[in-house]
Amino acid sequence: MATIRRFPLVAATLLAGACVGVLLSLGQPAAAQATATIYALAAAGYRTVSMLRDLFQGRWGIDLLAVTAIVSTLLVGEYIASLIIVLMLTGGDALEEFAHGRATHELKALLERAPRTAHRETGGNPVEEVPVGKIRSGDILLVKPSEIVPVDGLLLSPAGTFDESSLTGESLPVEHDKGDTVMSGSVNGEEAVRMVASATAADSQYSRIVALVQEAAASRAPTVRLADRYAVPFTVFAFLLAGVAWYLSRDAERFAQVLVVATPCPLLIAAPVAFLAGTSRAAHSGIIIKNAGTLEQLARVRTVVFDKTGTLTHGRPALHGIRVSRTAAQGISADRILQLAASAEQSSSHVLAASVIDAARSRGLRLLPVSSANEHATQGVTAVCGNQTVMVGKAAFVGPATSGFEKADVSSGQLGIYVGVDRRFAGTLIMSDPLRGNAVATLAQLRRLGVRETMLLTGDTRSTASHIAAEAGITRILADCLPADKVAAVAELNDRPVMMVGDGVNDAPVLAAADIGIAMGAKGATAASESADVVIMLDDLSKVATAVDIGRHTIHIARTSIWTGILLSVGLMAMAAYGFVPAVAGALLQELVDLATILNALRALGQGRPASSRRAAGPP
């Protein structure tokens, strides 16, 4: 019964066919023909209404061929063929719906997993279960083992392990410590944890992803419109061939036989099925494609523009090395300098303080207690750590206050944090924001996928930009950029489509201005992700190349499916024009063509061939 409710037209057609079969078995051919004629004409009328509605909306489809084929087969007495054509059309719609469900499996799973309830701690009742929509920022929540985190928040428990695969594509569990951000939609591990909500459900990570997915599912790809445009010449060709076959054979039945095999459902369903399959594959990889047209643009991208900080680099300086001063106190080591600097930085709010502290902890150094501290805004911090007075900061801050000061000679892309101990210069921490480990491989992959030009846009100095570009193998550089400068630079690029990859709020204007904007690692929550066409949920640069590869593979499958359907239909039409394909046989053969084309379109769900085996420069 569920199948009948889901596909009522298919069920009605099968019922009509069964009635015709019973009447024929009872020796009532006239009644059988009348039954088939009435039902087929009703189906043709329904398709005519649908066709007129599309015409008023500016879309020219191939329903005219289907309606003409049904009517012509009835006129020449081939009422069995007319029923098969109706079954082919309704069955094609059913197959499309089935394929749509297969292709959107990952997207539907994402929507169905949306959290609906949460466990909130209250004063009177320790824990109460409430609808997720009632959660407000500041509420204390309990997340039980294997439960979905209902809203974004901060972890209150000492530690927790979460499965974020549905959000980022990262298959390994992610460990978080107290104070870390926990994303809604992630799955808690084996221990219950407490957290404080930092957003409502509507403003949380998962709801934003759901909104992006729904936007993608509702849009319509340019390739689908291209398939609609094929319908005009194909319809004209079909009618001309059918007319010529009728004229030469002097047999009206030949006209009907040609049109029976000229109703290519592949034109209507191959492209959207392939597109939905590609979108599903992207979502499973942690890549949300927000609109349908982006897939075709990704397939043709020729220029890629990168932001630097947070995109090509991690966006957080790391310790590159420690230089001990030649005049430092005897016995002071590099680790001791780092330990003292990190201890003092505990009292600093500077953006580099966390990087210094992380470097010390990664070496297993214990931070010393701070008895007093004084931060000098943008310059540095002075703190008493244990029994020593430590100064950490810029050269202009540490140099005048210490003896034996030596200004470090740093390379492009590096900066020095100077450390003084008890008014003597101790050494320099060399910090850098290094290129991501997979940046070089990602750019090489993009070139294999057809990208001809790469460019770096950054607000940093030219020396720093040149250093990063040289490491990554980027051909063009524009440094010292404001957001408006980035927009103008992208607009002037000639080799299009242009893809811009960024992550920060300042990248939002240029992401919107580019042909394709990719927000990397934005996790659906920044202005960059709102302006972008593609949001990469995992902070992984290689996903940029993956998105391009999925676009190329999907569009290749869509076009292959369309042309496969057209060529098979033309071949059958030619055979029917010579009288080799009776109407009933032609209708059955066309059904097989439809099925083969849909199955081919579903190949977009799988991996494509390695980029190195494709023609890198040509169109997909």
Helices and strands as residue ranges (DSSP letters): H 2-6, H 8-25, H 29-56, H 63-75, H 79-103, H 105-112, E 117-120, E 128-131, G 132-134, E 140-143, E 153-155, E 159-163, H 165-168, E 174-177, E 181-182, E 187-188, E 193-197, H 205-218, H 222-249, H 252-260, H 265-284, E 287-289, H 293-300, E 303-307, I 308-312, E 318-324, H 334-345, H 353-362, E 370-376, E 380-385, E 388-393, H 395-398, G 399-401, E 414-421, E 424-432, H 439-448, E 453-457, H 462-472, E 476-478, H 483-492, E 498-502, G 505-507, H 508-513, E 516-520, H 527-531, E 534-536, H 542-577, H 583-601, G 602-605, G 611-613
